[in-house]
Amino acid sequence: MNLKHVAENDELLARYLLGELSEEDQERVEQRYINDPAFYEELLAAEDDLIDSYAEGTLSQRERASFENHFMRSPERQSRVGFAEAWVAYVSSRSAVVNAPAVEKRTGEKNESLFEFFRLSAWPLGLRVAAAALLLIVGGWVIFEVIRLRAQVQQAEAQRAALQKQNEDLERQIDAEKNHSLELTSRLEQERLQPPAQLNQVGSEIVSFFLTADLVRGSAEAKRNVIPTGAREVNLQLSFNDQQYERYDVVITNVEGREIWRKDAGKTQSKNGSKAITLRIPAALFTTNDYIVNVIGTDSSDKVARYAFSVVRK
C-alpha cells in the first residue's frame, strides 16, 4: 500500500467520523470496514488520531464543530475525549515544570515517582480538574445507563404480567367452553338413549291413546305412540272443555292435510266439568307419521278442540 493510498484512506475515514460524507459514501465505508478487518483497524486508528487532534487543539474550526456535533454523540466517545484532554493537560503541565534533561535514577527513586503520580495532591490543578470532569462524565453515563436498564426491566415485567393475565383468562375461557361442550354432549347422549314414550296398551290387538287438547305437533309434550304390527284397533280418548255444542264430529288428518278418518261422535260423556269422547279406529289407517285430530261442533265448522300426536309402527 503506497503513501498516497494511506493518506486518501485517512482523509476518507476522518470525513466519515466527522459526518461529512454523503449517505451513499457512508454506506460504502460501513460496508467496507464490515468486510475488511484491516480497513476496520484503520478506522480505529483514525478515531484515536482524531481524538488526539481535538485534545491538542489542532483541528480547524469547521472540523472542531463537526467533531463536537457528530463524533461526540455517544457517551463512550465522550469518555475517551475527556481522558485524552486530561492526559494532554497533564503532559503540558509536566513539560512546563520539567525542562532539565532526563537522568538515570535508581530503582527506589522510580518507585517513589510512580507513587507520587497516583497521589492526587501531587497532580497539577489542571489535571485534577480534567480528571474530575472525566469522572463526572463517566459517572453520569453510568447513572443514565442504570436508569435506562431499570426502566427496561420494569417495562418487561409489566409486559410479562399482562401476558400472564391474558393466558389465565384464555385458559378460563377454554375450560368453560370444554365444560359447556361436555354438558351438551351428555344431554344429547341421554336424549339418544331415552326410549320413545308409549301410552298404555290393552292386550296385543287393541292400543289406547289418551290425548290432551291444544298440543302443538313436534313440541316436547307430544308423545311418540307405538302401534305394534299385530294391533288391529286404536282407541283414542279425547278430553276437552266446551259448552256450546251437544254433538260433535271428529276428523283425523295427517300432517300433509290428507283426511284419513271422519265420524260423527254423537253425544259426549261429561266428567268433572269436562267432556270426553272415545273413538275406535282401525289400526291399519295409521302409518309412521304425525297426525292432527280436530273436534268440530256438529252442523258447523267451529273447531272446539285440536290434538296432535305421532305414531310409530313396529
VEXDREN-2710 file (C-alpha; in Angstrom, 1 decimal):
% VEXDREN-2710
k/r/px/py/pz
1/MET/0.0/0.0/0.0
2/ASN/1.6/3.3/-1.1
3/LEU/1.6/6.5/1.0
4/LYS/-0.9/8.2/-1.3
5/HIS/-3.4/5.5/-0.8
6/VAL/-2.9/5.6/3.0
7/ALA/-3.4/9.4/3.0
8/GLU/-6.6/9.0/1.0
9/ASN/-7.9/6.4/3.4
10/ASP/-7.0/8.7/6.4
11/GLU/-8.9/11.6/4.9
12/LEU/-11.9/9.4/3.9
13/LEU/-12.1/8.0/7.4
14/ALA/-11.7/11.4/9.1
15/ARG/-14.6/12.8/7.0
16/TYR/-16.7/9.7/7.8
17/LEU/-16.1/10.1/11.5
18/LEU/-16.9/13.8/11.3
19/GLY/-20.2/13.1/9.4
20/GLU/-19.1/15.0/6.3
21/LEU/-19.7/12.2/3.8
22/SER/-22.9/11.7/1.8
23/GLU/-25.3/9.0/2.8
24/GLU/-24.1/6.8/-0.2
25/ASP/-20.4/7.2/0.8
26/GLN/-21.2/6.5/4.4
27/GLU/-22.8/3.2/3.5
28/ARG/-19.9/2.3/1.3
29/VAL/-17.4/2.9/4.1
30/GLU/-19.5/0.9/6.6
31/GLN/-19.8/-2.0/4.2
32/ARG/-16.1/-1.9/3.6
33/TYR/-15.0/-2.0/7.3
34/ILE/-17.5/-4.7/8.0
35/ASN/-16.0/-7.0/5.3
36/ASP/-12.3/-5.8/5.6
37/PRO/-10.7/-6.3/9.1
38/ALA/-7.6/-4.3/8.0
39/PHE/-9.8/-1.4/7.0
40/TYR/-11.6/-1.6/10.4
41/GLU/-8.2/-1.4/12.1
42/GLU/-7.5/1.8/10.1
43/LEU/-10.9/3.2/11.2
44/LEU/-10.0/2.6/14.9
45/ALA/-6.6/4.3/14.4
46/ALA/-8.3/7.2/12.7
47/GLU/-10.6/7.6/15.7
48/ASP/-7.6/7.7/18.0
49/ASP/-5.8/10.3/15.8
50/LEU/-8.9/12.4/15.6
51/ILE/-9.4/12.4/19.4
52/ASP/-5.8/13.3/19.9
53/SER/-6.0/16.2/17.4
54/TYR/-9.1/17.5/19.2
55/ALA/-7.5/17.3/22.6
56/GLU/-4.3/19.0/21.3
57/GLY/-6.4/21.8/19.6
58/THR/-5.0/21.1/16.1
59/LEU/-8.4/20.8/14.4
60/SER/-9.7/23.6/12.3
61/GLN/-12.8/25.5/13.4
62/ARG/-15.0/23.5/10.9
63/GLU/-13.5/20.2/11.9
64/ARG/-13.9/21.0/15.6
65/ALA/-17.6/21.9/15.2
66/SER/-18.2/18.6/13.2
67/PHE/-16.3/16.7/15.9
68/GLU/-18.5/18.1/18.7
69/ASN/-21.8/17.9/16.9
70/HIS/-21.3/14.5/15.3
71/PHE/-18.5/12.4/16.7
72/MET/-19.1/13.1/20.4
73/ARG/-22.8/12.0/20.4
74/SER/-22.1/8.7/22.2
75/PRO/-21.2/8.6/26.0
76/GLU/-18.3/6.2/25.2
77/ARG/-16.6/8.7/22.8
78/GLN/-17.2/11.5/25.3
79/SER/-15.3/9.5/27.9
80/ARG/-12.4/8.9/25.6
81/VAL/-12.2/12.5/24.7
82/GLY/-12.3/13.5/28.3
83/PHE/-9.5/11.2/29.1
84/ALA/-7.4/12.4/26.2
85/GLU/-7.9/16.1/27.3
86/ALA/-6.9/15.2/30.8
87/TRP/-3.7/13.4/29.6
88/VAL/-2.8/16.3/27.3
89/ALA/-3.3/18.7/30.2
90/TYR/-1.1/16.6/32.5
91/VAL/1.7/16.3/29.9
92/SER/1.6/20.0/29.2
93/SER/1.9/20.8/32.9
94/ARG/4.7/18.4/33.4
95/SER/6.6/19.8/30.4
96/ALA/6.3/23.3/31.8
97/VAL/7.8/22.3/35.1
98/VAL/10.4/19.8/34.0
99/ASN/12.8/21.3/31.4
100/ALA/16.1/19.6/32.5
101/PRO/17.4/16.6/30.6
102/ALA/16.3/13.2/31.9
103/VAL/18.9/11.4/34.1
104/GLU/19.1/7.8/35.2
105/LYS/17.6/7.2/38.6
106/ARG/17.8/4.3/41.0
107/THR/15.0/1.7/41.3
108/GLY/13.8/3.1/44.6
109/GLU/13.5/6.6/43.1
110/LYS/11.4/5.2/40.2
111/ASN/9.0/3.6/42.7
112/GLU/8.7/6.8/44.6
113/SER/8.0/8.7/41.4
114/LEU/5.3/6.2/40.5
115/PHE/3.7/6.5/43.9
116/GLU/3.8/10.3/43.7
117/PHE/2.0/10.1/40.4
118/PHE/-1.0/8.3/41.9
119/ARG/-1.3/10.8/44.7
120/LEU/-4.0/13.4/43.8
121/SER/-2.3/16.1/45.8
122/ALA/0.8/15.8/43.6
123/TRP/-1.2/16.3/40.4
124/PRO/-1.3/19.8/38.8
125/LEU/-4.5/21.7/39.2
126/GLY/-5.4/21.4/35.5
127/LEU/-5.0/17.7/35.6
128/ARG/-7.1/17.3/38.7
129/VAL/-9.9/19.4/37.1
130/ALA/-9.8/17.3/34.0
131/ALA/-9.9/14.1/36.0
132/ALA/-12.9/15.4/38.0
133/ALA/-14.6/16.3/34.8
134/LEU/-13.9/12.8/33.4
135/LEU/-15.3/11.2/36.5
136/LEU/-18.4/13.3/36.3
137/ILE/-19.0/12.4/32.6
138/VAL/-18.4/8.7/33.3
139/GLY/-20.5/8.7/36.4
140/GLY/-23.3/10.5/34.7
141/TRP/-23.2/8.0/31.8
142/VAL/-23.3/5.1/34.3
143/ILE/-26.2/6.5/36.2
144/PHE/-28.1/7.1/32.9
145/GLU/-27.5/3.5/31.8
146/VAL/-28.6/2.2/35.2
147/ILE/-31.9/4.2/35.0
148/ARG/-32.5/3.1/31.4
149/LEU/-31.9/-0.6/32.2
150/ARG/-34.1/-0.4/35.2
151/ALA/-36.9/1.2/33.1
152/GLN/-36.5/-1.6/30.5
153/VAL/-36.7/-4.3/33.3
154/GLN/-39.8/-2.7/34.7
155/GLN/-41.4/-2.5/31.2
156/ALA/-40.5/-6.1/30.6
157/GLU/-42.0/-7.2/33.9
158/ALA/-45.3/-5.3/33.1
159/GLN/-45.5/-6.9/29.7
160/ARG/-44.9/-10.3/31.3
161/ALA/-47.6/-9.8/33.9
162/ALA/-50.0/-8.7/31.2
163/LEU/-49.3/-11.7/29.1
164/GLN/-49.7/-14.0/32.1
165/LYS/-53.1/-12.5/32.8
166/GLN/-54.1/-12.9/29.2
167/ASN/-53.1/-16.6/29.3
168/GLU/-55.0/-17.1/32.5
169/ASP/-58.1/-15.5/31.1
170/LEU/-57.8/-17.6/27.9
171/GLU/-57.4/-20.8/30.0
172/ARG/-60.5/-20.0/31.9
173/GLN/-62.5/-19.4/28.7
174/ILE/-61.2/-22.7/27.3
175/ASP/-62.2/-24.6/30.5
176/ALA/-65.6/-23.0/30.4
177/GLU/-66.1/-24.0/26.7
178/LYS/-64.9/-27.5/27.5
179/ASN/-67.4/-27.9/30.3
180/HIS/-70.2/-26.5/28.2
181/SER/-69.3/-28.9/25.4
182/LEU/-69.2/-31.9/27.8
183/GLU/-72.6/-30.8/29.2
184/LEU/-74.2/-30.6/25.7
185/THR/-72.7/-34.0/24.7
186/SER/-74.1/-35.6/27.9
187/ARG/-77.6/-34.2/27.2
188/LEU/-77.5/-35.4/23.6
189/GLU/-76.4/-38.8/24.7
190/GLN/-79.2/-39.0/27.3
191/GLU/-81.8/-38.0/24.6
192/ARG/-80.4/-40.5/22.2
193/LEU/-80.6/-43.3/24.7
194/GLN/-84.1/-42.4/26.0
195/PRO/-86.7/-44.8/24.6
196/PRO/-89.8/-43.3/22.9
197/ALA/-92.7/-42.7/25.2
198/GLN/-95.6/-45.1/24.9
199/LEU/-99.2/-44.9/26.1
200/ASN/-100.9/-47.8/27.8
201/GLN/-101.6/-50.8/25.6
202/VAL/-104.5/-53.1/26.2
203/GLY/-103.7/-56.6/25.1
204/SER/-101.8/-57.2/21.9
205/GLU/-104.6/-56.2/19.4
206/ILE/-106.0/-53.0/20.9
207/VAL/-103.9/-49.9/21.7
208/SER/-105.3/-47.0/23.7
209/PHE/-104.0/-43.4/23.4
210/PHE/-105.0/-40.6/25.8
211/LEU/-104.7/-37.3/24.1
212/THR/-104.7/-33.8/25.6
213/ALA/-106.1/-30.9/23.6
214/ASP/-104.1/-27.9/22.2
215/LEU/-100.8/-29.8/21.9
216/VAL/-98.5/-28.4/19.2
217/ARG/-97.1/-31.0/16.9
218/GLY/-93.4/-31.6/17.4
219/SER/-93.3/-30.0/20.9
220/ALA/-91.7/-31.6/23.9
221/GLU/-95.1/-32.6/25.2
222/ALA/-96.2/-34.6/22.1
223/LYS/-95.6/-38.3/22.6
224/ARG/-94.5/-40.9/20.1
225/ASN/-97.2/-43.5/20.3
226/VAL/-96.2/-47.0/19.2
227/ILE/-98.7/-49.2/17.3
228/PRO/-97.4/-52.8/17.2
229/THR/-97.6/-54.7/14.0
230/GLY/-100.3/-57.1/15.3
231/ALA/-102.6/-54.4/16.5
232/ARG/-106.0/-54.1/14.7
233/GLU/-107.7/-51.3/16.6
234/VAL/-106.7/-48.0/18.2
235/ASN/-108.8/-46.4/20.9
236/LEU/-108.4/-42.6/21.1
237/GLN/-109.7/-41.0/24.3
238/LEU/-110.2/-37.2/23.9
239/SER/-110.9/-34.8/26.7
240/PHE/-111.9/-31.1/26.2
241/ASN/-114.0/-28.2/27.5
242/ASP/-116.9/-26.9/25.5
243/GLN/-120.5/-25.8/26.5
244/GLN/-121.7/-24.6/23.1
245/TYR/-122.5/-27.9/21.3
246/GLU/-124.0/-31.2/22.4
247/ARG/-122.9/-33.3/19.5
248/TYR/-119.5/-33.4/17.7
249/ASP/-117.8/-34.6/14.6
250/VAL/-114.2/-35.9/14.7
251/VAL/-111.8/-35.6/11.8
252/ILE/-108.3/-37.1/11.6
253/THR/-105.7/-35.9/9.0
254/ASN/-102.0/-36.5/8.6
255/VAL/-99.6/-33.6/8.6
256/GLU/-99.8/-33.3/4.8
257/GLY/-103.5/-32.4/5.3
258/ARG/-104.9/-35.7/3.8
259/GLU/-108.1/-36.8/5.7
260/ILE/-107.8/-40.5/6.8
261/TRP/-110.9/-40.8/9.0
262/ARG/-114.1/-38.9/9.9
263/LYS/-117.0/-39.8/12.2
264/ASP/-120.0/-38.4/14.0
265/ALA/-119.0/-38.9/17.6
266/GLY/-122.5/-38.2/18.9
267/LYS/-123.0/-37.1/22.4
268/THR/-120.1/-36.8/24.8
269/GLN/-119.6/-38.1/28.3
270/SER/-119.2/-35.4/31.0
271/LYS/-116.8/-35.7/33.9
272/ASN/-115.7/-33.1/36.4
273/GLY/-116.9/-30.3/34.1
274/SER/-115.1/-31.6/31.0
275/LYS/-116.3/-33.6/28.0
276/ALA/-114.8/-36.9/26.8
277/ILE/-115.0/-38.8/23.6
278/THR/-113.8/-42.4/23.0
279/LEU/-113.1/-43.3/19.4
280/ARG/-112.4/-46.8/18.0
281/ILE/-110.3/-46.6/14.8
282/PRO/-108.8/-49.3/12.6
283/ALA/-105.1/-49.6/13.3
284/ALA/-104.4/-50.1/9.6
285/LEU/-105.3/-46.5/8.9
286/PHE/-102.1/-45.3/10.7
287/THR/-98.6/-45.4/9.4
288/THR/-95.4/-43.9/11.0
289/ASN/-96.3/-40.2/10.7
290/ASP/-97.7/-37.2/12.6
291/TYR/-101.4/-36.7/12.8
292/ILE/-104.0/-34.0/13.7
293/VAL/-107.3/-34.6/15.4
294/ASN/-110.0/-31.9/15.2
295/VAL/-113.2/-32.0/17.2
296/ILE/-115.9/-29.9/15.3
297/GLY/-119.3/-28.9/16.5
298/THR/-122.0/-30.8/14.5
299/ASP/-123.5/-28.8/11.6
300/SER/-120.8/-26.2/12.0
301/SER/-117.2/-25.6/11.1
302/ASP/-116.2/-24.4/14.6
303/LYS/-113.2/-26.4/15.8
304/VAL/-113.7/-26.7/19.6
305/ALA/-110.6/-28.9/20.2
306/ARG/-107.4/-29.9/18.4
307/TYR/-104.9/-32.6/19.2
308/ALA/-101.5/-33.5/17.7
309/PHE/-99.8/-36.9/18.1
310/SER/-97.1/-39.0/16.4
311/VAL/-97.4/-42.7/15.5
312/VAL/-94.5/-45.2/15.2
313/ARG/-95.4/-48.6/13.6
314/LYS/-93.3/-51.5/14.9
END
